[in-house]
Amino acid sequence: MCEPSGRIAVLVSGAGSNLVALADAIERGEVGAQIAVVVSDVADAPALAWASERGIATSVVPFDRADRPAWEARLADAVESHGVEVVVLAGFMRILSGRFLQRWMDRVVNVHPSLLPAFRGADAVGDAIAAGALVTGVTVHLVDELVDHGPILAQEAVDVVPGDTRATLLERLHAVEHRLLPWAVDQLVRGNVRVVDGRATIGPTEQRSSR
Ligand code: GAR
């Protein structure tokens, strides 16, 4: 197995707070990676503008519902042309098929605002509030072909408090995401992650949990 180069791609669809947190953690020397490219399916995603301003290479691959395989091939090419070894989904709201995932087997990582397998999908925060959950949280996991699914790298619980709105809960979830995602990316680029039978183990220690 070749050692990871530390070159990562960050795929985004929206605001990009996780991208910013990851870039800041890299700058502080906490993550042994460099962001080779930021790729988005949404041309006017604020995350893209932020990356451009920061001098990071960007690429837009607008989603093509009519020809999904061709869109995904363009997406893979945009990532691969930058010599990337780890792909980070930081608020990337599209599903990737096996064709894409096989090119970066066990090296595509996603952050999701729930304690998976609870509340998969696009509105995990709203769904947790609607369900009356007292606890939700953040999961960072390797990506397989199912939605918000794959070997778990890190999880941390966040309480849902009375009166929480999507915005107030998301703010507390983001604070956790901004710690867990950089930590997990660092483990990946250092080659510390092993996957056996659909479960990940990390380095000499156990998976990370705060509770
Ligand atoms: C994050 O909360 C992330 O967990 C979520 O999108 C948000 C993006 O925020 N991802 C998913 O729901 C994936 N199913 P950001 O653009 O500010 O990083």
py3Dmol code that shows the C-alpha trace and the ligand (Angstrom):
import py3Dmol

protein = """\
ATOM      1  CA  MET A   1       0.000   0.000   0.000  1.00  0.00           C
ATOM      2  CA  CYS A   2       1.393   3.425  -0.913  1.00  0.00           C
ATOM      3  CA  GLU A   3       1.580   6.057   1.826  1.00  0.00           C
ATOM      4  CA  PRO A   4      -0.933   8.916   1.517  1.00  0.00           C
ATOM      5  CA  SER A   5       0.567  12.156   0.172  1.00  0.00           C
ATOM      6  CA  GLY A   6      -1.500  14.442   2.364  1.00  0.00           C
ATOM      7  CA  ARG A   7      -3.127  16.027  -0.672  1.00  0.00           C
ATOM      8  CA  ILE A   8      -6.861  16.232  -0.101  1.00  0.00           C
ATOM      9  CA  ALA A   9      -9.894  17.427  -2.043  1.00  0.00           C
ATOM     10  CA  VAL A  10     -12.775  19.031  -0.171  1.00  0.00           C
ATOM     11  CA  LEU A  11     -16.207  18.667  -1.789  1.00  0.00           C
ATOM     12  CA  VAL A  12     -18.777  21.265  -0.782  1.00  0.00           C
ATOM     13  CA  SER A  13     -22.310  22.348  -1.668  1.00  0.00           C
ATOM     14  CA  GLY A  14     -22.973  25.210   0.717  1.00  0.00           C
ATOM     15  CA  ALA A  15     -21.684  27.562   3.375  1.00  0.00           C
ATOM     16  CA  GLY A  16     -18.365  25.853   3.994  1.00  0.00           C
ATOM     17  CA  SER A  17     -17.891  26.250   7.744  1.00  0.00           C
ATOM     18  CA  ASN A  18     -16.301  22.784   7.876  1.00  0.00           C
ATOM     19  CA  LEU A  19     -13.996  23.704   5.008  1.00  0.00           C
ATOM     20  CA  VAL A  20     -12.888  26.808   6.907  1.00  0.00           C
ATOM     21  CA  ALA A  21     -12.369  24.832  10.119  1.00  0.00           C
ATOM     22  CA  LEU A  22     -10.322  22.223   8.260  1.00  0.00           C
ATOM     23  CA  ALA A  23      -8.191  24.842   6.510  1.00  0.00           C
ATOM     24  CA  ASP A  24      -7.598  26.621   9.833  1.00  0.00           C
ATOM     25  CA  ALA A  25      -6.618  23.352  11.540  1.00  0.00           C
ATOM     26  CA  ILE A  26      -4.167  22.626   8.697  1.00  0.00           C
ATOM     27  CA  GLU A  27      -2.698  26.105   9.079  1.00  0.00           C
ATOM     28  CA  ARG A  28      -2.240  25.525  12.813  1.00  0.00           C
ATOM     29  CA  GLY A  29      -0.325  22.332  11.990  1.00  0.00           C
ATOM     30  CA  GLU A  30      -2.965  20.064  13.525  1.00  0.00           C
ATOM     31  CA  VAL A  31      -3.690  18.165  10.294  1.00  0.00           C
ATOM     32  CA  GLY A  32      -0.931  16.730   8.103  1.00  0.00           C
ATOM     33  CA  ALA A  33      -2.702  17.608   4.878  1.00  0.00           C
ATOM     34  CA  GLN A  34      -2.888  20.245   2.201  1.00  0.00           C
ATOM     35  CA  ILE A  35      -6.090  21.170   0.400  1.00  0.00           C
ATOM     36  CA  ALA A  36      -5.230  20.589  -3.266  1.00  0.00           C
ATOM     37  CA  VAL A  37      -8.659  21.550  -4.572  1.00  0.00           C
ATOM     38  CA  VAL A  38     -12.158  22.500  -3.447  1.00  0.00           C
ATOM     39  CA  VAL A  39     -14.843  21.094  -5.731  1.00  0.00           C
ATOM     40  CA  SER A  40     -18.530  21.970  -5.729  1.00  0.00           C
ATOM     41  CA  ASP A  41     -21.676  20.894  -7.532  1.00  0.00           C
ATOM     42  CA  VAL A  42     -23.116  24.381  -6.833  1.00  0.00           C
ATOM     43  CA  ALA A  43     -21.534  27.260  -8.764  1.00  0.00           C
ATOM     44  CA  ASP A  44     -22.469  29.961  -6.245  1.00  0.00           C
ATOM     45  CA  ALA A  45     -21.667  28.015  -3.065  1.00  0.00           C
ATOM     46  CA  PRO A  46     -20.148  30.444  -0.527  1.00  0.00           C
ATOM     47  CA  ALA A  47     -17.551  27.769   0.259  1.00  0.00           C
ATOM     48  CA  LEU A  48     -16.148  28.092  -3.264  1.00  0.00           C
ATOM     49  CA  ALA A  49     -15.812  31.861  -3.040  1.00  0.00           C
ATOM     50  CA  TRP A  50     -14.051  31.508   0.300  1.00  0.00           C
ATOM     51  CA  ALA A  51     -11.583  28.965  -1.170  1.00  0.00           C
ATOM     52  CA  SER A  52     -10.817  31.226  -4.138  1.00  0.00           C
ATOM     53  CA  GLU A  53     -10.143  34.152  -1.833  1.00  0.00           C
ATOM     54  CA  ARG A  54      -7.845  31.958   0.218  1.00  0.00           C
ATOM     55  CA  GLY A  55      -5.894  31.084  -2.969  1.00  0.00           C
ATOM     56  CA  ILE A  56      -7.016  27.446  -3.046  1.00  0.00           C
ATOM     57  CA  ALA A  57      -7.708  25.854  -6.452  1.00  0.00           C
ATOM     58  CA  THR A  58     -11.431  25.440  -7.114  1.00  0.00           C
ATOM     59  CA  SER A  59     -13.518  23.517  -9.585  1.00  0.00           C
ATOM     60  CA  VAL A  60     -17.251  23.570 -10.302  1.00  0.00           C
ATOM     61  CA  VAL A  61     -18.943  20.461 -11.606  1.00  0.00           C
ATOM     62  CA  PRO A  62     -22.652  21.406 -11.818  1.00  0.00           C
ATOM     63  CA  PHE A  63     -24.923  18.502 -10.973  1.00  0.00           C
ATOM     64  CA  ASP A  64     -26.486  16.906 -14.066  1.00  0.00           C
ATOM     65  CA  ARG A  65     -29.590  14.985 -13.109  1.00  0.00           C
ATOM     66  CA  ALA A  66     -30.112  13.839 -16.724  1.00  0.00           C
ATOM     67  CA  ASP A  67     -26.738  12.104 -16.939  1.00  0.00           C
ATOM     68  CA  ARG A  68     -25.590  11.240 -13.469  1.00  0.00           C
ATOM     69  CA  PRO A  69     -22.759   8.839 -14.496  1.00  0.00           C
ATOM     70  CA  ALA A  70     -21.208  11.497 -16.770  1.00  0.00           C
ATOM     71  CA  TRP A  71     -21.476  14.098 -13.970  1.00  0.00           C
ATOM     72  CA  GLU A  72     -19.791  11.757 -11.543  1.00  0.00           C
ATOM     73  CA  ALA A  73     -17.023  10.961 -14.032  1.00  0.00           C
ATOM     74  CA  ARG A  74     -16.341  14.703 -14.416  1.00  0.00           C
ATOM     75  CA  LEU A  75     -16.338  15.069 -10.644  1.00  0.00           C
ATOM     76  CA  ALA A  76     -13.830  12.219 -10.271  1.00  0.00           C
ATOM     77  CA  ASP A  77     -11.621  13.735 -12.977  1.00  0.00           C
ATOM     78  CA  ALA A  78     -11.691  17.136 -11.241  1.00  0.00           C
ATOM     79  CA  VAL A  79     -10.488  15.474  -8.047  1.00  0.00           C
ATOM     80  CA  GLU A  80      -8.002  13.086  -9.631  1.00  0.00           C
ATOM     81  CA  SER A  81      -6.323  15.766 -11.748  1.00  0.00           C
ATOM     82  CA  HIS A  82      -5.058  17.302  -8.495  1.00  0.00           C
ATOM     83  CA  GLY A  83      -3.329  14.124  -7.344  1.00  0.00           C
ATOM     84  CA  VAL A  84      -5.619  13.759  -4.372  1.00  0.00           C
ATOM     85  CA  GLU A  85      -5.478  10.781  -2.040  1.00  0.00           C
ATOM     86  CA  VAL A  86      -8.227  11.639   0.435  1.00  0.00           C
ATOM     87  CA  VAL A  87     -11.619  13.119  -0.444  1.00  0.00           C
ATOM     88  CA  VAL A  88     -13.482  15.072   2.251  1.00  0.00           C
ATOM     89  CA  LEU A  89     -17.238  15.612   1.937  1.00  0.00           C
ATOM     90  CA  ALA A  90     -17.826  18.786   3.934  1.00  0.00           C
ATOM     91  CA  GLY A  91     -21.486  19.548   3.412  1.00  0.00           C
ATOM     92  CA  PHE A  92     -21.489  17.931  -0.044  1.00  0.00           C
ATOM     93  CA  MET A  93     -25.153  17.113  -0.586  1.00  0.00           C
ATOM     94  CA  ARG A  94     -24.926  14.547  -3.414  1.00  0.00           C
ATOM     95  CA  ILE A  95     -24.736  10.778  -3.279  1.00  0.00           C
ATOM     96  CA  LEU A  96     -21.633   9.160  -4.765  1.00  0.00           C
ATOM     97  CA  SER A  97     -21.808   5.772  -6.455  1.00  0.00           C
ATOM     98  CA  GLY A  98     -19.364   2.895  -6.331  1.00  0.00           C
ATOM     99  CA  ARG A  99     -17.697   4.099  -9.550  1.00  0.00           C
ATOM    100  CA  PHE A 100     -16.442   7.193  -7.707  1.00  0.00           C
ATOM    101  CA  LEU A 101     -15.840   5.531  -4.369  1.00  0.00           C
ATOM    102  CA  GLN A 102     -13.739   2.702  -5.798  1.00  0.00           C
ATOM    103  CA  ARG A 103     -11.163   5.238  -7.004  1.00  0.00           C
ATOM    104  CA  TRP A 104     -10.618   6.322  -3.383  1.00  0.00           C
ATOM    105  CA  MET A 105     -11.506   3.128  -1.572  1.00  0.00           C
ATOM    106  CA  ASP A 106     -11.873   3.797   2.185  1.00  0.00           C
ATOM    107  CA  ARG A 107     -10.448   7.300   1.643  1.00  0.00           C
ATOM    108  CA  VAL A 108     -13.690   9.287   1.199  1.00  0.00           C
ATOM    109  CA  VAL A 109     -14.809  10.815   4.513  1.00  0.00           C
ATOM    110  CA  ASN A 110     -18.093  12.530   5.366  1.00  0.00           C
ATOM    111  CA  VAL A 111     -19.303  14.630   8.285  1.00  0.00           C
ATOM    112  CA  HIS A 112     -22.956  14.314   9.244  1.00  0.00           C
ATOM    113  CA  PRO A 113     -24.961  16.170  11.938  1.00  0.00           C
ATOM    114  CA  SER A 114     -26.450  13.194  13.777  1.00  0.00           C
ATOM    115  CA  LEU A 115     -25.410  10.099  15.655  1.00  0.00           C
ATOM    116  CA  LEU A 116     -25.634   7.673  12.755  1.00  0.00           C
ATOM    117  CA  PRO A 117     -27.450   5.453  12.041  1.00  0.00           C
ATOM    118  CA  ALA A 118     -30.104   7.835  13.443  1.00  0.00           C
ATOM    119  CA  PHE A 119     -31.360  10.689  11.261  1.00  0.00           C
ATOM    120  CA  ARG A 120     -29.698   9.988   7.948  1.00  0.00           C
ATOM    121  CA  GLY A 121     -30.465  12.359   5.085  1.00  0.00           C
ATOM    122  CA  ALA A 122     -30.451  16.012   4.129  1.00  0.00           C
ATOM    123  CA  ASP A 123     -32.205  17.484   7.214  1.00  0.00           C
ATOM    124  CA  ALA A 124     -30.778  15.516  10.123  1.00  0.00           C
ATOM    125  CA  VAL A 125     -30.991  18.515  12.465  1.00  0.00           C
ATOM    126  CA  GLY A 126     -34.636  19.279  11.705  1.00  0.00           C
ATOM    127  CA  ASP A 127     -35.495  15.593  11.872  1.00  0.00           C
ATOM    128  CA  ALA A 128     -33.932  15.257  15.342  1.00  0.00           C
ATOM    129  CA  ILE A 129     -35.947  18.235  16.641  1.00  0.00           C
ATOM    130  CA  ALA A 130     -39.150  16.966  14.990  1.00  0.00           C
ATOM    131  CA  ALA A 131     -38.648  13.545  16.590  1.00  0.00           C
ATOM    132  CA  GLY A 132     -38.296  15.085  20.038  1.00  0.00           C
ATOM    133  CA  ALA A 133     -34.830  13.597  20.449  1.00  0.00           C
ATOM    134  CA  LEU A 134     -33.098  14.612  23.679  1.00  0.00           C
ATOM    135  CA  VAL A 135     -29.689  13.795  22.281  1.00  0.00           C
ATOM    136  CA  THR A 136     -28.270  13.972  18.781  1.00  0.00           C
ATOM    137  CA  GLY A 137     -24.689  14.560  17.701  1.00  0.00           C
ATOM    138  CA  VAL A 138     -22.050  14.376  15.002  1.00  0.00           C
ATOM    139  CA  THR A 139     -20.648  11.445  13.069  1.00  0.00           C
ATOM    140  CA  VAL A 140     -17.559  11.391  10.880  1.00  0.00           C
ATOM    141  CA  HIS A 141     -17.437   8.269   8.738  1.00  0.00           C
ATOM    142  CA  LEU A 142     -15.959   6.706   5.653  1.00  0.00           C
ATOM    143  CA  VAL A 143     -18.399   6.755   2.768  1.00  0.00           C
ATOM    144  CA  ASP A 144     -19.953   3.722   1.150  1.00  0.00           C
ATOM    145  CA  GLU A 145     -22.707   3.560  -1.449  1.00  0.00           C
ATOM    146  CA  LEU A 146     -25.556   4.099   1.007  1.00  0.00           C
ATOM    147  CA  VAL A 147     -26.665   7.545   2.184  1.00  0.00           C
ATOM    148  CA  ASP A 148     -24.822   8.776   5.304  1.00  0.00           C
ATOM    149  CA  HIS A 149     -23.446   5.307   5.872  1.00  0.00           C
ATOM    150  CA  GLY A 150     -20.083   3.600   6.219  1.00  0.00           C
ATOM    151  CA  PRO A 151     -17.378   2.777   8.783  1.00  0.00           C
ATOM    152  CA  ILE A 152     -17.526   5.245  11.681  1.00  0.00           C
ATOM    153  CA  LEU A 153     -14.351   7.158  12.563  1.00  0.00           C
ATOM    154  CA  ALA A 154     -15.651   9.514  15.249  1.00  0.00           C
ATOM    155  CA  GLN A 155     -18.886  10.317  17.056  1.00  0.00           C
ATOM    156  CA  GLU A 156     -19.824  12.805  19.717  1.00  0.00           C
ATOM    157  CA  ALA A 157     -23.176  13.441  21.369  1.00  0.00           C
ATOM    158  CA  VAL A 158     -24.838  16.861  21.618  1.00  0.00           C
ATOM    159  CA  ASP A 159     -27.880  17.498  23.822  1.00  0.00           C
ATOM    160  CA  VAL A 160     -31.072  18.878  22.294  1.00  0.00           C
ATOM    161  CA  VAL A 161     -32.319  21.485  24.773  1.00  0.00           C
ATOM    162  CA  PRO A 162     -35.859  22.857  25.220  1.00  0.00           C
ATOM    163  CA  GLY A 163     -36.563  25.633  22.732  1.00  0.00           C
ATOM    164  CA  ASP A 164     -33.835  24.546  20.335  1.00  0.00           C
ATOM    165  CA  THR A 165     -34.377  25.596  16.738  1.00  0.00           C
ATOM    166  CA  ARG A 166     -32.550  24.185  13.753  1.00  0.00           C
ATOM    167  CA  ALA A 167     -30.235  27.206  13.916  1.00  0.00           C
ATOM    168  CA  THR A 168     -29.382  27.003  17.621  1.00  0.00           C
ATOM    169  CA  LEU A 169     -28.831  23.250  17.539  1.00  0.00           C
ATOM    170  CA  LEU A 170     -26.799  23.449  14.332  1.00  0.00           C
ATOM    171  CA  GLU A 171     -24.515  26.022  15.933  1.00  0.00           C
ATOM    172  CA  ARG A 172     -23.604  23.574  18.718  1.00  0.00           C
ATOM    173  CA  LEU A 173     -23.300  20.690  16.251  1.00  0.00           C
ATOM    174  CA  HIS A 174     -20.993  22.752  14.055  1.00  0.00           C
ATOM    175  CA  ALA A 175     -18.670  23.396  16.978  1.00  0.00           C
ATOM    176  CA  VAL A 176     -18.288  19.627  17.348  1.00  0.00           C
ATOM    177  CA  GLU A 177     -17.996  19.000  13.604  1.00  0.00           C
ATOM    178  CA  HIS A 178     -15.216  21.577  13.387  1.00  0.00           C
ATOM    179  CA  ARG A 179     -13.160  19.527  15.876  1.00  0.00           C
ATOM    180  CA  LEU A 180     -13.993  15.984  14.782  1.00  0.00           C
ATOM    181  CA  LEU A 181     -13.608  16.368  11.009  1.00  0.00           C
ATOM    182  CA  PRO A 182     -10.035  17.755  11.097  1.00  0.00           C
ATOM    183  CA  TRP A 183      -9.057  15.083  13.622  1.00  0.00           C
ATOM    184  CA  ALA A 184     -10.442  12.307  11.385  1.00  0.00           C
ATOM    185  CA  VAL A 185      -8.829  13.745   8.240  1.00  0.00           C
ATOM    186  CA  ASP A 186      -5.501  13.811  10.038  1.00  0.00           C
ATOM    187  CA  GLN A 187      -5.880  10.129  10.954  1.00  0.00           C
ATOM    188  CA  LEU A 188      -6.686   9.271   7.340  1.00  0.00           C
ATOM    189  CA  VAL A 189      -3.823  11.153   5.723  1.00  0.00           C
ATOM    190  CA  ARG A 190      -1.404   9.640   8.227  1.00  0.00           C
ATOM    191  CA  GLY A 191      -2.570   6.180   7.163  1.00  0.00           C
ATOM    192  CA  ASN A 192      -3.800   5.402  10.679  1.00  0.00           C
ATOM    193  CA  VAL A 193      -7.201   4.071   9.593  1.00  0.00           C
ATOM    194  CA  ARG A 194      -7.822   0.380   8.933  1.00  0.00           C
ATOM    195  CA  VAL A 195     -11.131  -1.028   7.743  1.00  0.00           C
ATOM    196  CA  VAL A 196     -12.022  -4.637   8.401  1.00  0.00           C
ATOM    197  CA  ASP A 197     -15.501  -6.089   7.829  1.00  0.00           C
ATOM    198  CA  GLY A 198     -17.066  -2.638   7.511  1.00  0.00           C
ATOM    199  CA  ARG A 199     -15.601  -1.333  10.780  1.00  0.00           C
ATOM    200  CA  ALA A 200     -12.814   1.188  11.114  1.00  0.00           C
ATOM    201  CA  THR A 201     -10.045   1.080  13.669  1.00  0.00           C
ATOM    202  CA  ILE A 202      -7.738   4.023  14.151  1.00  0.00           C
ATOM    203  CA  GLY A 203      -4.043   3.817  14.941  1.00  0.00           C
ATOM    204  CA  PRO A 204      -2.994   2.261  18.211  1.00  0.00           C
ATOM    205  CA  THR A 205      -6.005   3.723  20.051  1.00  0.00           C
ATOM    206  CA  GLU A 206      -9.727   3.220  19.903  1.00  0.00           C
ATOM    207  CA  GLN A 207     -12.348   5.251  18.027  1.00  0.00           C
ATOM    208  CA  ARG A 208     -12.895   8.684  19.433  1.00  0.00           C
ATOM    209  CA  SER A 209     -15.830   9.489  21.670  1.00  0.00           C
ATOM    210  CA  SER A 210     -16.301  12.167  24.298  1.00  0.00           C
ATOM    211  CA  ARG A 211     -18.839  10.273  26.402  1.00  0.00           C
TER     212      ARG A 211
END
"""
ligand_1 = """\
18
GAR
C -22.782 20.198 8.029
O -23.539 20.348 9.201
C -22.684 18.749 7.625
O -22.676 17.885 8.728
C -23.916 18.571 6.789
O -23.993 19.761 6.042
C -23.502 20.825 6.832
C -22.580 21.668 6.004
O -22.182 22.815 6.703
N -23.842 17.404 5.970
C -24.873 16.582 5.778
O -25.980 16.767 6.220
C -24.540 15.363 4.929
N -25.653 14.460 4.902
P -20.967 23.687 6.188
O -21.206 23.946 4.690
O -21.064 24.958 6.985
O -19.719 22.921 6.425
"""
view = py3Dmol.view(width=600, height=400)
view.addModel(protein, "pdb")
view.setStyle({"model": 0}, {"cartoon": {"style": "trace"}})
view.addModel(ligand_1, "xyz")
view.setStyle({"model": 1}, {"stick": {}})
view.zoomTo()
view.show()
